[in-house]
C-alpha cells in the first residue's frame, strides 16, 4: 500500500487496483448469456461527478430522505456510537452526510474515507480535514468490495464504526451483501457498529421515476460506463447505439439498470468480439429494496444486530445502526 502526504491535511493510501482483474470481469460479464458489467465501473472521475448531480435531482428521493433523517436524529445516532470512535466510511463520495455525523460525534479518534475515485476522494477528504482541523483524516483509494488493509491511526479508538450511506448495500446481490457485511463485522470487531442507509420497498412508480430522471443525468451516468471501457480496455462501443433503461423488478424486489442495444451490432473489447441483437441488454446495476424485517434477517446472517431504525416522514428510506456481539 502506497502512502502519500497530501499537503498538510491528509494522508493518502492507495491499495493496488487490479486492472487485469477488472478487465477479466468485463470480458466474463459480456460472455454470459445475460450480459452484465460490474457497477464499480461507474465511478471514474466523470461518473462520480454525474452521481453527485443525480443526488441533487428532484426525482432522486434517496439522498434528501437520508440527509433529513440524519439531521433530525444525529444526536441520537452519535449517542449510540459513543465517544472516541474510529469512523470508517465506505464509498465516501462527496462526504455531505459525513459532515452531519462529524458535527455531532464526541471526540472522534479518526476518520478514514475509502473510495475508488482518486480525484474525488482527495478533494472531499481534504475539504473535511480543513473543516475539522483537530481530526485525523486518512484517505484510502481502494475497491472496497475487495479486501484491503486499513492504515493505523495516531490516537487509540474506543470503538470502530463503519459508515455506509446512500443505500449502496442494495447494489449487492443479497448473498454478496451478507459477505460484505461479514468483512465489516470483522473490521469493527465485537462491540463495534455499522451505520448504514437502506432503501425500503415502496410504490414502484416512485422507484422507477428515481432512476429515470427527466433531465437524463442517470442515462448519461449509465452510458458513461461504456466510455470508460472504451478508454481503459481498448473497446469500440458506439455509445449512441445503446440506450439507458431502468425499471423495478417486483419479483426480485430491486431496481435494474440496463444498457440496451438499439441495433444489431458487434463490439470488440480488448480484441474479443461480442455480438448484440437489437434490444439485447447489459445489466449494469441492481438496487435491492428491503422491508425493515428483511434487512434485519440479512444483517443477522453477517453477525450484526439491528439496534435502531430511523425513517423519514414518508417512510421512503431508512438509516439503521447495527452492532456486533
C-alpha positions as CSV (number, residue, x, y, z in Angstrom):
1,X,0.0,0.0,0.0
2,X,1.5,3.3,-1.1
3,X,1.4,6.2,1.4
4,X,1.5,9.8,0.3
5,X,1.1,13.1,2.2
6,X,-1.4,15.5,0.5
7,X,-0.4,19.0,1.7
8,X,-0.5,19.3,5.5
9,X,-4.1,17.9,5.8
10,X,-4.4,14.3,4.9
11,X,-2.5,11.0,4.3
12,X,-3.4,9.2,1.1
13,X,-3.0,5.4,0.9
14,X,-3.5,3.6,-2.3
15,X,-4.3,-0.1,-2.4
16,X,-3.2,-1.6,-5.7
17,X,-6.1,-1.7,-8.1
18,X,-6.0,-4.9,-10.2
19,X,-6.8,-3.6,-13.7
20,X,-6.3,-7.1,-15.2
21,X,-8.9,-8.5,-12.8
22,X,-11.3,-5.7,-13.7
23,X,-10.8,-6.4,-17.4
24,X,-11.4,-10.1,-16.8
25,X,-14.7,-9.1,-15.0
26,X,-15.7,-7.1,-18.1
27,X,-14.9,-9.9,-20.5
28,X,-16.5,-12.6,-18.4
29,X,-19.7,-10.5,-17.9
30,X,-20.1,-9.9,-21.6
31,X,-19.6,-13.6,-22.3
32,X,-22.5,-14.7,-20.1
33,X,-26.0,-15.4,-21.6
34,X,-27.3,-12.4,-19.8
35,X,-24.6,-9.8,-20.3
36,X,-23.6,-8.0,-17.1
37,X,-21.0,-5.4,-16.1
38,X,-19.7,-4.5,-12.6
39,X,-21.2,-1.4,-11.2
40,X,-17.8,-0.2,-9.9
41,X,-17.1,0.9,-13.4
42,X,-19.5,3.8,-12.9
43,X,-17.1,5.7,-10.7
44,X,-14.3,7.2,-12.7
45,X,-13.9,11.0,-12.2
46,X,-16.7,11.9,-14.6
47,X,-19.0,9.2,-13.3
48,X,-18.5,10.4,-9.7
49,X,-19.4,13.9,-10.7
50,X,-22.5,12.7,-12.5
51,X,-23.6,10.7,-9.4
52,X,-23.3,13.9,-7.3
53,X,-25.6,15.6,-9.8
54,X,-28.1,12.6,-9.5
55,X,-28.1,13.0,-5.7
56,X,-29.5,16.6,-6.2
57,X,-32.2,15.6,-8.7
58,X,-35.9,16.2,-7.7
59,X,-36.8,12.6,-8.6
60,X,-33.9,11.0,-6.6
61,X,-35.5,11.0,-3.2
62,X,-32.9,8.8,-1.6
63,X,-30.3,11.5,-0.8
64,X,-32.8,14.0,0.5
65,X,-34.5,11.5,2.7
66,X,-31.3,10.2,4.2
67,X,-30.0,13.7,4.9
68,X,-33.3,14.6,6.6
69,X,-33.1,11.5,8.8
70,X,-29.5,12.2,9.8
71,X,-30.2,15.9,10.6
72,X,-33.2,15.0,12.7
73,X,-31.5,12.1,14.6
74,X,-27.8,13.0,14.5
75,X,-27.6,13.5,18.3
76,X,-29.3,10.1,19.0
77,X,-27.0,8.4,16.4
78,X,-23.9,10.0,18.0
79,X,-25.0,8.9,21.4
80,X,-25.3,5.2,20.2
81,X,-21.9,5.3,18.6
82,X,-20.3,6.8,21.7
83,X,-17.1,8.8,22.1
84,X,-13.7,8.4,20.6
85,X,-14.7,6.2,17.7
86,X,-12.7,5.4,14.6
87,X,-15.2,6.2,11.7
88,X,-14.6,4.3,8.5
89,X,-16.7,5.3,5.5
90,X,-17.1,3.0,2.5
91,X,-17.7,4.9,-0.8
92,X,-17.2,8.3,0.8
93,X,-18.1,10.3,-2.4
94,X,-18.6,14.0,-1.6
95,X,-19.0,13.3,2.2
96,X,-22.0,15.5,2.7
97,X,-23.6,13.1,5.1
98,X,-20.3,12.6,6.9
99,X,-20.3,16.3,7.9
100,X,-23.6,15.9,9.7
101,X,-22.3,13.0,11.6
102,X,-18.9,14.6,12.5
103,X,-20.8,17.7,13.8
104,X,-22.3,15.5,16.5
105,X,-19.8,12.8,17.3
106,X,-18.0,13.2,20.6
107,X,-14.2,13.4,20.2
108,X,-13.8,11.0,17.2
109,X,-10.4,9.4,17.2
110,X,-10.0,9.5,13.4
111,X,-11.9,9.3,10.1
112,X,-10.9,7.0,7.2
113,X,-12.5,7.6,3.8
114,X,-12.4,4.8,1.3
115,X,-13.3,5.4,-2.4
116,X,-12.3,4.1,-5.8
117,X,-12.2,7.6,-7.5
118,X,-8.8,9.1,-6.5
119,X,-9.5,12.8,-7.5
120,X,-12.9,12.8,-5.9
121,X,-11.5,11.2,-2.8
122,X,-8.7,13.7,-2.3
123,X,-11.0,16.6,-2.9
124,X,-13.6,15.5,-0.3
125,X,-11.2,14.3,2.3
126,X,-9.1,17.5,2.1
127,X,-12.3,19.5,2.5
128,X,-13.2,17.6,5.6
129,X,-9.7,17.9,7.1
130,X,-9.9,21.7,6.5
131,X,-13.3,21.9,8.2
132,X,-12.3,19.7,11.2
133,X,-8.7,20.7,12.0
134,X,-8.4,18.6,15.1
135,X,-9.5,15.4,13.4
136,X,-7.1,12.9,11.8
137,X,-8.4,12.3,8.3
138,X,-7.0,9.5,6.2
139,X,-7.9,8.8,2.5
140,X,-7.7,5.3,1.2
141,X,-8.1,4.8,-2.6
142,X,-9.4,1.2,-2.9
143,X,-12.1,-1.0,-4.3
144,X,-13.9,-1.6,-1.0
145,X,-15.6,-4.7,-2.4
146,X,-12.2,-6.5,-2.1
147,X,-10.0,-6.9,1.0
148,X,-7.6,-4.0,1.7
149,X,-5.8,-3.5,5.0
150,X,-6.6,-0.2,6.6
151,X,-3.8,2.1,7.9
152,X,-3.1,2.7,11.6
153,X,-4.3,5.8,13.3
154,X,-2.4,8.0,15.8
155,X,-4.9,8.1,18.7
156,X,-6.4,4.9,20.2
157,X,-10.1,4.5,19.5
158,X,-12.7,3.3,22.0
159,X,-14.8,1.7,19.2
160,X,-14.7,1.2,15.4
161,X,-17.8,2.1,13.4
162,X,-18.3,1.7,9.7
163,X,-20.4,4.2,7.8
164,X,-22.1,3.0,4.6
165,X,-24.7,5.6,3.5
166,X,-26.7,6.0,0.3
167,X,-28.3,2.5,0.2
168,X,-25.2,1.3,-1.7
169,X,-25.7,-2.0,0.1
170,X,-28.6,-2.5,-2.4
171,X,-26.1,-2.7,-5.2
172,X,-25.0,-6.1,-3.9
173,X,-27.0,-9.3,-4.5
174,X,-28.3,-10.5,-1.1
175,X,-25.6,-13.2,-0.7
176,X,-22.9,-10.7,-1.6
177,X,-24.3,-8.2,0.8
178,X,-24.0,-10.8,3.6
179,X,-20.4,-11.5,2.7
180,X,-19.6,-7.8,2.5
181,X,-21.1,-7.1,5.9
182,X,-19.3,-10.1,7.4
183,X,-16.0,-8.4,6.4
184,X,-17.2,-5.2,8.1
185,X,-18.1,-7.1,11.2
186,X,-14.5,-8.5,11.3
187,X,-13.1,-4.9,10.9
188,X,-15.2,-3.3,13.6
189,X,-14.7,-6.2,15.9
190,X,-17.0,-7.2,18.8
191,X,-18.6,-4.1,20.3
192,X,-18.3,-2.2,17.0
193,X,-21.0,-0.8,14.8
194,X,-22.3,-0.1,11.3
195,X,-24.3,2.9,10.4
196,X,-26.0,2.1,7.1
197,X,-28.5,3.6,4.7
198,X,-31.1,1.1,3.4
199,X,-33.8,1.9,0.8
200,X,-37.1,0.4,1.5
201,X,-39.8,-1.1,-0.7
202,X,-42.5,1.4,-1.8
203,X,-44.7,2.4,-4.7
204,X,-42.9,1.2,-7.9
205,X,-43.8,4.5,-9.6
206,X,-41.7,6.4,-7.2
207,X,-38.8,3.9,-7.7
208,X,-39.0,4.0,-11.5
209,X,-39.0,7.8,-11.6
210,X,-35.9,8.0,-9.3
211,X,-33.8,6.1,-11.9
212,X,-35.3,7.7,-15.0
213,X,-35.0,11.4,-14.3
214,X,-36.4,13.9,-16.8
215,X,-33.0,15.6,-17.3
216,X,-31.3,12.4,-18.4
217,X,-28.5,12.6,-15.9
218,X,-28.9,8.9,-14.9
219,X,-28.9,7.9,-18.5
220,X,-25.6,9.8,-19.0
221,X,-24.2,8.2,-15.9
222,X,-25.1,4.7,-17.2
223,X,-23.7,5.3,-20.7
224,X,-20.5,6.7,-19.2
225,X,-19.6,3.2,-18.3
226,X,-19.2,2.3,-21.9
227,X,-17.0,5.4,-22.5
228,X,-14.7,4.2,-19.6
229,X,-14.5,0.7,-21.1
230,X,-13.5,2.2,-24.4
231,X,-10.8,4.2,-22.8
232,X,-9.3,1.7,-20.4
233,X,-9.9,-1.7,-22.2
234,X,-9.4,-0.9,-25.9
235,X,-13.1,-1.3,-26.8
236,X,-15.1,0.2,-29.6
237,X,-18.6,0.7,-28.1
238,X,-20.6,3.2,-30.2
239,X,-22.4,4.9,-27.3
240,X,-25.1,6.3,-29.5
241,X,-26.1,2.7,-30.3
242,X,-27.1,2.0,-26.7
243,X,-29.9,3.3,-24.6
244,X,-30.5,3.6,-20.8
245,X,-33.3,1.5,-19.3
246,X,-34.2,1.2,-15.6
247,X,-37.2,-0.5,-14.1
248,X,-38.4,-2.0,-10.8
249,X,-38.4,-5.8,-10.9
250,X,-41.1,-6.5,-8.3
251,X,-40.4,-10.3,-8.2
252,X,-36.8,-9.7,-7.1
253,X,-37.5,-6.5,-5.1
254,X,-35.0,-4.4,-6.9
255,X,-34.4,-1.7,-9.5
256,X,-32.4,-2.9,-12.5
257,X,-30.4,-0.6,-14.8
258,X,-29.6,-1.8,-18.3
259,X,-27.9,-0.6,-21.4
260,X,-30.0,-1.7,-24.4
261,X,-28.6,-2.2,-27.9
262,X,-30.5,-0.1,-30.3
263,X,-29.3,-2.2,-33.3
264,X,-27.7,-5.5,-34.2
265,X,-24.0,-4.9,-33.8
266,X,-20.6,-6.3,-32.9
267,X,-18.4,-4.7,-30.3
268,X,-14.8,-5.5,-29.6
269,X,-13.3,-5.3,-26.1
270,X,-9.5,-6.0,-25.8
271,X,-9.6,-7.9,-29.1
272,X,-12.6,-10.1,-28.2
273,X,-15.8,-9.7,-30.3
274,X,-19.2,-9.6,-28.7
275,X,-22.4,-9.9,-30.7
276,X,-25.5,-7.9,-29.7
277,X,-29.0,-8.4,-31.0
278,X,-31.3,-5.4,-31.3
279,X,-33.0,-5.0,-28.0
280,X,-30.4,-7.1,-26.1
281,X,-29.2,-5.5,-22.9
282,X,-26.3,-5.4,-20.5
283,X,-27.2,-5.3,-16.8
284,X,-25.1,-2.6,-15.2
285,X,-26.6,-2.2,-11.7
286,X,-29.1,-3.6,-9.3
287,X,-30.5,-1.7,-6.4
288,X,-32.3,-4.0,-3.9
289,X,-35.0,-2.6,-1.7
290,X,-35.7,-4.2,1.7
291,X,-38.5,-4.2,4.2
292,X,-37.1,-3.5,7.6
293,X,-37.6,-7.1,8.8
294,X,-35.9,-8.4,5.6
295,X,-32.8,-6.3,6.2
296,X,-32.7,-7.4,9.8
297,X,-32.5,-11.0,8.7
298,X,-29.8,-10.2,6.2
299,X,-27.8,-8.4,8.9
300,X,-28.1,-11.3,11.3
301,X,-26.5,-13.6,8.8
302,X,-23.5,-11.3,8.8
303,X,-23.2,-11.2,12.6
304,X,-25.0,-7.9,13.2
305,X,-27.9,-7.0,15.4
306,X,-30.1,-4.0,14.4
307,X,-30.1,-1.6,17.4
308,X,-32.2,1.3,15.9
309,X,-34.0,2.1,12.7
310,X,-34.9,5.7,11.7
311,X,-37.1,6.6,8.8
312,X,-38.2,9.8,7.1
313,X,-41.7,11.2,7.3
314,X,-42.8,9.5,4.1
315,X,-41.2,6.2,5.1
316,X,-39.3,6.2,1.8
317,X,-35.8,5.5,3.3
318,X,-34.2,4.1,6.5
319,X,-30.9,4.7,8.3
320,X,-30.0,1.9,10.6
321,X,-27.5,1.3,13.4
322,X,-26.2,-2.2,13.7
323,X,-23.8,-3.6,16.3
324,X,-21.7,-6.8,16.6
325,X,-21.9,-9.1,19.6
